[in-house]
Amino acid sequence: MNDVIDLLKSHRSIRKFSDRAIPQELLVELIQAGQGAATSSHVQAYSVIHVKNAANRELIAELAGGQGYVASCAAFLVFCADMKRPTEASERTGAKVVRGMTEQLLVATVDTALMAQNVAVAAESEGLGICYIGGIRNNPQEISDLLRLPKHVYPVFGMCLGYPDHAPEVKPRLPVEAILKEDYYTEDAAQVEAFDTTMRAYYQARSSSNKETDWSHNLKPLFDNKLRPHMRDFLIKRGFEMK
Ligand SMILES: Cc1cc2nc3c(=O)[nH]c(=O)nc-3n(C[C@H](O)[C@H](O)[C@H](O)COP(=O)(O)O)c2cc1C
């Protein structure tokens, strides 16, 4: 349809990177592209930590569940929801700030994700590959300590960036009919069933990590146990109290 839409539709996560470095000017440009994202009430409730320290990168790779590409990618960024900056700015004007509202957690997390996705798209437009790393929430307290994150800031996810050293196939997405509903919510089990057939074929045929499964079966570990049950207490401790 156009180059931007083609780029968006050709996204695939990259987990093997060449040794080629990302110039600092390009990295800054990517972050500025991220900052161009819409932001709730202009609050810009995010900070990004570029983890350059090699020992810290190795440690984060382990803390994220043994994800080696955290250490081997050209640049590793941790996207943090940051309610410290805007609340303190408001306080400096004399406002009596109320902290710890659930809405603030949502605002900061959504802002951070929108910003990060702009960075991802900008990076891909420059020929870079990316992989989000939600695995940092396996051990969010250790990650926060390592990055010296203050209260009211929490690490939402990491992102590996670098020049791709493999070319994985684009992973299919659900049929658009399941996602785009007209006027009212409609059931979509039939589309999911069709998608399971698509995904089974994809997993059988793809060039690496083939497996005998489909989308619905692949979701099992996400939903048949309590995923990262530490997150609630962790967020409360960081000042995101969900009041
Ligand atoms: C918030 C978020 C966290 C993710 N965390 C990880 C991760 O820790 N490790 C990983 O290898 N991939 C991670 N991914 C990548 C997803 O597995 C991937 O986007 C999904 O399987 C779709 O594949 P694709 O990106 O190649 O289209 C994450 C993606 C998102 C959006």
The ligand as an ORCA input file, in Angstrom:
! r2SCAN-3c Opt
* xyz 0 1
  C       6.112     -6.620     25.497
  C       6.808     -7.756     24.770
  C       7.676     -8.572     25.460
  C       8.373     -9.584     24.789
  N       9.296    -10.316     25.469
  C      10.081    -11.173     24.799
  C      11.164    -11.826     25.459
  O      11.392    -11.669     26.668
  N      11.953    -12.639     24.728
  C      11.750    -12.854     23.395
  O      12.531    -13.586     22.778
  N      10.728    -12.246     22.736
  C       9.905    -11.419     23.401
  N       8.901    -10.755     22.743
  C       8.710    -10.982     21.308
  C       7.432    -11.775     21.025
  O       7.640    -13.122     21.375
  C       7.113    -11.621     19.541
  O       6.876    -10.258     19.241
  C       5.894    -12.440     19.124
  O       6.140    -13.819     19.242
  C       5.511    -12.153     17.668
  O       6.629    -12.446     16.840
  P       7.270    -11.339     15.892
  O       7.688    -10.170     16.740
  O       8.453    -12.015     15.230
  O       6.225    -10.949     14.903
  C       8.154     -9.789     23.395
  C       7.255     -8.961     22.713
  C       6.585     -7.968     23.386
  C       5.646     -7.059     22.616
*
